[in-house]
Amino acid sequence: MWSLTLAALAAVALDRALGEPRRGHPLVALGRAAGGLERHLSRQADGDLA
């Protein structure tokens, strides 16, 4: 329980200290990577189902 509380407090402190990135938000990059992986796996699955 304490480790979760400490992690949350550290995350808030880092967010306040560093703020939002001016370019290239990490979550946007993660979403694009996940979308690319999903498209890749979907193309492979389409060939298997046909």
PyMOL Python script that loads the backbone (N, CA, C, O; Angstrom):
from pymol import cmd

cmd.read_pdbstr("""\
ATOM      1  N   MET A   1       0.825  -1.195   0.000  1.00  0.00           N
ATOM      2  CA  MET A   1       0.000   0.000   0.000  1.00  0.00           C
ATOM      3  C   MET A   1       0.870   1.259   0.000  1.00  0.00           C
ATOM      4  O   MET A   1       0.602   2.214  -0.729  1.00  0.00           O
ATOM      5  N   TRP A   2       1.922   1.240   0.836  1.00  0.00           N
ATOM      6  CA  TRP A   2       2.778   2.419   0.919  1.00  0.00           C
ATOM      7  C   TRP A   2       3.551   2.637  -0.380  1.00  0.00           C
ATOM      8  O   TRP A   2       3.817   3.776  -0.764  1.00  0.00           O
ATOM      9  N   SER A   3       3.912   1.541  -1.056  1.00  0.00           N
ATOM     10  CA  SER A   3       4.670   1.704  -2.294  1.00  0.00           C
ATOM     11  C   SER A   3       3.808   2.370  -3.367  1.00  0.00           C
ATOM     12  O   SER A   3       4.307   3.169  -4.160  1.00  0.00           O
ATOM     13  N   LEU A   4       2.520   2.043  -3.391  1.00  0.00           N
ATOM     14  CA  LEU A   4       1.616   2.679  -4.343  1.00  0.00           C
ATOM     15  C   LEU A   4       1.454   4.163  -4.027  1.00  0.00           C
ATOM     16  O   LEU A   4       1.434   4.992  -4.937  1.00  0.00           O
ATOM     17  N   THR A   5       1.339   4.494  -2.769  1.00  0.00           N
ATOM     18  CA  THR A   5       1.221   5.890  -2.348  1.00  0.00           C
ATOM     19  C   THR A   5       2.478   6.667  -2.699  1.00  0.00           C
ATOM     20  O   THR A   5       2.403   7.792  -3.195  1.00  0.00           O
ATOM     21  N   LEU A   6       3.634   6.067  -2.442  1.00  0.00           N
ATOM     22  CA  LEU A   6       4.893   6.739  -2.771  1.00  0.00           C
ATOM     23  C   LEU A   6       5.046   6.912  -4.275  1.00  0.00           C
ATOM     24  O   LEU A   6       5.522   7.951  -4.732  1.00  0.00           O
ATOM     25  N   ALA A   7       4.650   5.913  -5.044  1.00  0.00           N
ATOM     26  CA  ALA A   7       4.739   6.024  -6.503  1.00  0.00           C
ATOM     27  C   ALA A   7       3.828   7.134  -7.016  1.00  0.00           C
ATOM     28  O   ALA A   7       4.216   7.889  -7.907  1.00  0.00           O
ATOM     29  N   ALA A   8       2.628   7.239  -6.466  1.00  0.00           N
ATOM     30  CA  ALA A   8       1.700   8.291  -6.880  1.00  0.00           C
ATOM     31  C   ALA A   8       2.237   9.670  -6.523  1.00  0.00           C
ATOM     32  O   ALA A   8       2.150  10.597  -7.327  1.00  0.00           O
ATOM     33  N   LEU A   9       2.790   9.810  -5.328  1.00  0.00           N
ATOM     34  CA  LEU A   9       3.369  11.099  -4.918  1.00  0.00           C
ATOM     35  C   LEU A   9       4.577  11.464  -5.784  1.00  0.00           C
ATOM     36  O   LEU A   9       4.759  12.628  -6.142  1.00  0.00           O
ATOM     37  N   ALA A  10       5.391  10.479  -6.114  1.00  0.00           N
ATOM     38  CA  ALA A  10       6.540  10.733  -6.986  1.00  0.00           C
ATOM     39  C   ALA A  10       6.079  11.150  -8.374  1.00  0.00           C
ATOM     40  O   ALA A  10       6.672  12.039  -8.984  1.00  0.00           O
ATOM     41  N   ALA A  11       5.031  10.518  -8.876  1.00  0.00           N
ATOM     42  CA  ALA A  11       4.502  10.864 -10.200  1.00  0.00           C
ATOM     43  C   ALA A  11       3.975  12.293 -10.221  1.00  0.00           C
ATOM     44  O   ALA A  11       4.209  13.028 -11.179  1.00  0.00           O
ATOM     45  N   VAL A  12       3.273  12.683  -9.183  1.00  0.00           N
ATOM     46  CA  VAL A  12       2.751  14.052  -9.100  1.00  0.00           C
ATOM     47  C   VAL A  12       3.909  15.047  -9.006  1.00  0.00           C
ATOM     48  O   VAL A  12       3.882  16.093  -9.655  1.00  0.00           O
ATOM     49  N   ALA A  13       4.914  14.728  -8.210  1.00  0.00           N
ATOM     50  CA  ALA A  13       6.065  15.631  -8.073  1.00  0.00           C
ATOM     51  C   ALA A  13       6.809  15.778  -9.403  1.00  0.00           C
ATOM     52  O   ALA A  13       7.200  16.885  -9.775  1.00  0.00           O
ATOM     53  N   LEU A  14       7.007  14.668 -10.118  1.00  0.00           N
ATOM     54  CA  LEU A  14       7.673  14.738 -11.420  1.00  0.00           C
ATOM     55  C   LEU A  14       6.856  15.524 -12.431  1.00  0.00           C
ATOM     56  O   LEU A  14       7.407  16.288 -13.223  1.00  0.00           O
ATOM     57  N   ASP A  15       5.545  15.337 -12.403  1.00  0.00           N
ATOM     58  CA  ASP A  15       4.685  16.068 -13.329  1.00  0.00           C
ATOM     59  C   ASP A  15       4.753  17.569 -13.059  1.00  0.00           C
ATOM     60  O   ASP A  15       4.808  18.369 -13.992  1.00  0.00           O
ATOM     61  N   ARG A  16       4.748  17.938 -11.812  1.00  0.00           N
ATOM     62  CA  ARG A  16       4.853  19.368 -11.470  1.00  0.00           C
ATOM     63  C   ARG A  16       6.216  19.931 -11.842  1.00  0.00           C
ATOM     64  O   ARG A  16       6.313  21.063 -12.315  1.00  0.00           O
ATOM     65  N   ALA A  17       7.265  19.148 -11.632  1.00  0.00           N
ATOM     66  CA  ALA A  17       8.625  19.635 -11.898  1.00  0.00           C
ATOM     67  C   ALA A  17       8.914  19.718 -13.392  1.00  0.00           C
ATOM     68  O   ALA A  17       9.513  20.688 -13.856  1.00  0.00           O
ATOM     69  N   LEU A  18       8.491  18.701 -14.149  1.00  0.00           N
ATOM     70  CA  LEU A  18       8.833  18.640 -15.565  1.00  0.00           C
ATOM     71  C   LEU A  18       7.755  19.194 -16.476  1.00  0.00           C
ATOM     72  O   LEU A  18       8.058  19.697 -17.558  1.00  0.00           O
ATOM     73  N   GLY A  19       6.514  19.112 -16.060  1.00  0.00           N
ATOM     74  CA  GLY A  19       5.408  19.587 -16.888  1.00  0.00           C
ATOM     75  C   GLY A  19       5.177  18.712 -18.113  1.00  0.00           C
ATOM     76  O   GLY A  19       5.729  17.618 -18.228  1.00  0.00           O
ATOM     77  N   GLU A  20       4.365  19.207 -19.009  1.00  0.00           N
ATOM     78  CA  GLU A  20       4.069  18.485 -20.241  1.00  0.00           C
ATOM     79  C   GLU A  20       5.184  18.716 -21.258  1.00  0.00           C
ATOM     80  O   GLU A  20       5.710  19.824 -21.358  1.00  0.00           O
ATOM     81  N   PRO A  21       5.548  17.679 -22.012  1.00  0.00           N
ATOM     82  CA  PRO A  21       6.563  17.881 -23.049  1.00  0.00           C
ATOM     83  C   PRO A  21       6.032  18.791 -24.153  1.00  0.00           C
ATOM     84  O   PRO A  21       4.849  18.742 -24.491  1.00  0.00           O
ATOM     85  N   ARG A  22       6.903  19.613 -24.709  1.00  0.00           N
ATOM     86  CA  ARG A  22       6.484  20.537 -25.771  1.00  0.00           C
ATOM     87  C   ARG A  22       6.187  19.794 -27.067  1.00  0.00           C
ATOM     88  O   ARG A  22       5.290  20.181 -27.816  1.00  0.00           O
ATOM     89  N   ARG A  23       6.929  18.739 -27.330  1.00  0.00           N
ATOM     90  CA  ARG A  23       6.731  17.970 -28.559  1.00  0.00           C
ATOM     91  C   ARG A  23       6.792  16.486 -28.221  1.00  0.00           C
ATOM     92  O   ARG A  23       7.521  16.077 -27.317  1.00  0.00           O
ATOM     93  N   GLY A  24       6.025  15.683 -28.953  1.00  0.00           N
ATOM     94  CA  GLY A  24       6.129  14.231 -28.852  1.00  0.00           C
ATOM     95  C   GLY A  24       5.755  13.658 -27.502  1.00  0.00           C
ATOM     96  O   GLY A  24       6.615  13.143 -26.786  1.00  0.00           O
ATOM     97  N   HIS A  25       4.497  13.738 -27.148  1.00  0.00           N
ATOM     98  CA  HIS A  25       4.054  13.196 -25.874  1.00  0.00           C
ATOM     99  C   HIS A  25       4.234  11.678 -25.870  1.00  0.00           C
ATOM    100  O   HIS A  25       3.897  11.023 -26.856  1.00  0.00           O
ATOM    101  N   PRO A  26       4.754  11.109 -24.790  1.00  0.00           N
ATOM    102  CA  PRO A  26       5.022   9.672 -24.730  1.00  0.00           C
ATOM    103  C   PRO A  26       3.770   8.808 -24.930  1.00  0.00           C
ATOM    104  O   PRO A  26       3.859   7.736 -25.529  1.00  0.00           O
ATOM    105  N   LEU A  27       2.625   9.247 -24.448  1.00  0.00           N
ATOM    106  CA  LEU A  27       1.412   8.452 -24.616  1.00  0.00           C
ATOM    107  C   LEU A  27       0.952   8.424 -26.064  1.00  0.00           C
ATOM    108  O   LEU A  27       0.373   7.433 -26.507  1.00  0.00           O
ATOM    109  N   VAL A  28       1.198   9.488 -26.803  1.00  0.00           N
ATOM    110  CA  VAL A  28       0.858   9.504 -28.223  1.00  0.00           C
ATOM    111  C   VAL A  28       1.730   8.499 -28.960  1.00  0.00           C
ATOM    112  O   VAL A  28       1.244   7.755 -29.812  1.00  0.00           O
ATOM    113  N   ALA A  29       3.017   8.477 -28.634  1.00  0.00           N
ATOM    114  CA  ALA A  29       3.933   7.521 -29.259  1.00  0.00           C
ATOM    115  C   ALA A  29       3.532   6.085 -28.925  1.00  0.00           C
ATOM    116  O   ALA A  29       3.583   5.211 -29.790  1.00  0.00           O
ATOM    117  N   LEU A  30       3.141   5.841 -27.695  1.00  0.00           N
ATOM    118  CA  LEU A  30       2.707   4.501 -27.300  1.00  0.00           C
ATOM    119  C   LEU A  30       1.444   4.098 -28.052  1.00  0.00           C
ATOM    120  O   LEU A  30       1.325   2.955 -28.494  1.00  0.00           O
ATOM    121  N   GLY A  31       0.507   5.018 -28.200  1.00  0.00           N
ATOM    122  CA  GLY A  31      -0.725   4.730 -28.934  1.00  0.00           C
ATOM    123  C   GLY A  31      -0.460   4.422 -30.396  1.00  0.00           C
ATOM    124  O   GLY A  31      -1.073   3.521 -30.967  1.00  0.00           O
ATOM    125  N   ARG A  32       0.453   5.170 -31.001  1.00  0.00           N
ATOM    126  CA  ARG A  32       0.794   4.913 -32.414  1.00  0.00           C
ATOM    127  C   ARG A  32       1.470   3.568 -32.568  1.00  0.00           C
ATOM    128  O   ARG A  32       1.192   2.842 -33.522  1.00  0.00           O
ATOM    129  N   ALA A  33       2.348   3.226 -31.650  1.00  0.00           N
ATOM    130  CA  ALA A  33       3.026   1.928 -31.709  1.00  0.00           C
ATOM    131  C   ALA A  33       2.023   0.794 -31.539  1.00  0.00           C
ATOM    132  O   ALA A  33       2.103  -0.213 -32.242  1.00  0.00           O
ATOM    133  N   ALA A  34       1.087   0.947 -30.619  1.00  0.00           N
ATOM    134  CA  ALA A  34       0.069  -0.077 -30.412  1.00  0.00           C
ATOM    135  C   ALA A  34      -0.822  -0.217 -31.644  1.00  0.00           C
ATOM    136  O   ALA A  34      -1.193  -1.330 -32.018  1.00  0.00           O
ATOM    137  N   GLY A  35      -1.164   0.898 -32.273  1.00  0.00           N
ATOM    138  CA  GLY A  35      -1.971   0.854 -33.489  1.00  0.00           C
ATOM    139  C   GLY A  35      -1.243   0.158 -34.624  1.00  0.00           C
ATOM    140  O   GLY A  35      -1.841  -0.626 -35.361  1.00  0.00           O
ATOM    141  N   GLY A  36       0.040   0.438 -34.768  1.00  0.00           N
ATOM    142  CA  GLY A  36       0.828  -0.233 -35.796  1.00  0.00           C
ATOM    143  C   GLY A  36       0.929  -1.721 -35.558  1.00  0.00           C
ATOM    144  O   GLY A  36       0.824  -2.513 -36.495  1.00  0.00           O
ATOM    145  N   LEU A  37       1.133  -2.107 -34.311  1.00  0.00           N
ATOM    146  CA  LEU A  37       1.190  -3.530 -33.973  1.00  0.00           C
ATOM    147  C   LEU A  37      -0.158  -4.198 -34.232  1.00  0.00           C
ATOM    148  O   LEU A  37      -0.209  -5.319 -34.737  1.00  0.00           O
ATOM    149  N   GLU A  38      -1.233  -3.522 -33.892  1.00  0.00           N
ATOM    150  CA  GLU A  38      -2.560  -4.073 -34.121  1.00  0.00           C
ATOM    151  C   GLU A  38      -2.824  -4.273 -35.622  1.00  0.00           C
ATOM    152  O   GLU A  38      -3.363  -5.304 -36.024  1.00  0.00           O
ATOM    153  N   ARG A  39      -2.446  -3.296 -36.441  1.00  0.00           N
ATOM    154  CA  ARG A  39      -2.622  -3.436 -37.892  1.00  0.00           C
ATOM    155  C   ARG A  39      -1.793  -4.593 -38.433  1.00  0.00           C
ATOM    156  O   ARG A  39      -2.261  -5.351 -39.283  1.00  0.00           O
ATOM    157  N   HIS A  40      -0.580  -4.729 -37.950  1.00  0.00           N
ATOM    158  CA  HIS A  40       0.307  -5.802 -38.393  1.00  0.00           C
ATOM    159  C   HIS A  40      -0.279  -7.165 -38.034  1.00  0.00           C
ATOM    160  O   HIS A  40      -0.314  -8.072 -38.866  1.00  0.00           O
ATOM    161  N   LEU A  41      -0.735  -7.301 -36.800  1.00  0.00           N
ATOM    162  CA  LEU A  41      -1.285  -8.584 -36.357  1.00  0.00           C
ATOM    163  C   LEU A  41      -2.616  -8.878 -37.053  1.00  0.00           C
ATOM    164  O   LEU A  41      -2.939 -10.035 -37.321  1.00  0.00           O
ATOM    165  N   SER A  42      -3.374  -7.838 -37.342  1.00  0.00           N
ATOM    166  CA  SER A  42      -4.662  -8.027 -38.021  1.00  0.00           C
ATOM    167  C   SER A  42      -4.447  -8.525 -39.441  1.00  0.00           C
ATOM    168  O   SER A  42      -5.198  -9.375 -39.921  1.00  0.00           O
ATOM    169  N   ARG A  43      -3.422  -8.001 -40.123  1.00  0.00           N
ATOM    170  CA  ARG A  43      -3.125  -8.480 -41.484  1.00  0.00           C
ATOM    171  C   ARG A  43      -2.738  -9.943 -41.458  1.00  0.00           C
ATOM    172  O   ARG A  43      -3.139 -10.705 -42.338  1.00  0.00           O
ATOM    173  N   GLN A  44      -1.970 -10.347 -40.469  1.00  0.00           N
ATOM    174  CA  GLN A  44      -1.566 -11.746 -40.374  1.00  0.00           C
ATOM    175  C   GLN A  44      -2.762 -12.642 -40.061  1.00  0.00           C
ATOM    176  O   GLN A  44      -2.876 -13.741 -40.604  1.00  0.00           O
ATOM    177  N   ALA A  45      -3.645 -12.179 -39.193  1.00  0.00           N
ATOM    178  CA  ALA A  45      -4.815 -12.970 -38.818  1.00  0.00           C
ATOM    179  C   ALA A  45      -5.786 -13.107 -39.991  1.00  0.00           C
ATOM    180  O   ALA A  45      -6.423 -14.149 -40.146  1.00  0.00           O
ATOM    181  N   ASP A  46      -5.906 -12.063 -40.820  1.00  0.00           N
ATOM    182  CA  ASP A  46      -6.804 -12.126 -41.981  1.00  0.00           C
ATOM    183  C   ASP A  46      -6.370 -13.246 -42.914  1.00  0.00           C
ATOM    184  O   ASP A  46      -7.225 -13.934 -43.472  1.00  0.00           O
ATOM    185  N   GLY A  47      -5.098 -13.448 -43.100  1.00  0.00           N
ATOM    186  CA  GLY A  47      -4.617 -14.512 -43.967  1.00  0.00           C
ATOM    187  C   GLY A  47      -4.908 -15.881 -43.368  1.00  0.00           C
ATOM    188  O   GLY A  47      -5.174 -16.833 -44.102  1.00  0.00           O
ATOM    189  N   ASP A  48      -4.861 -15.988 -42.059  1.00  0.00           N
ATOM    190  CA  ASP A  48      -5.106 -17.269 -41.409  1.00  0.00           C
ATOM    191  C   ASP A  48      -6.575 -17.652 -41.441  1.00  0.00           C
ATOM    192  O   ASP A  48      -6.903 -18.837 -41.502  1.00  0.00           O
ATOM    193  N   LEU A  49      -7.463 -16.671 -41.401  1.00  0.00           N
ATOM    194  CA  LEU A  49      -8.902 -16.955 -41.332  1.00  0.00           C
ATOM    195  C   LEU A  49      -9.505 -17.274 -42.701  1.00  0.00           C
ATOM    196  O   LEU A  49     -10.550 -17.921 -42.774  1.00  0.00           O
ATOM    197  N   ALA A  50      -8.874 -16.838 -43.769  1.00  0.00           N
ATOM    198  CA  ALA A  50      -9.454 -17.007 -45.101  1.00  0.00           C
ATOM    199  C   ALA A  50      -9.435 -18.433 -45.590  1.00  0.00           C
ATOM    200  O   ALA A  50      -9.894 -18.712 -46.697  1.00  0.00           O
TER     201      ALA A  50
END
""", "prot")
cmd.dss("prot")
cmd.show_as("cartoon", "prot")
cmd.util.cbc("prot")
cmd.orient("prot")
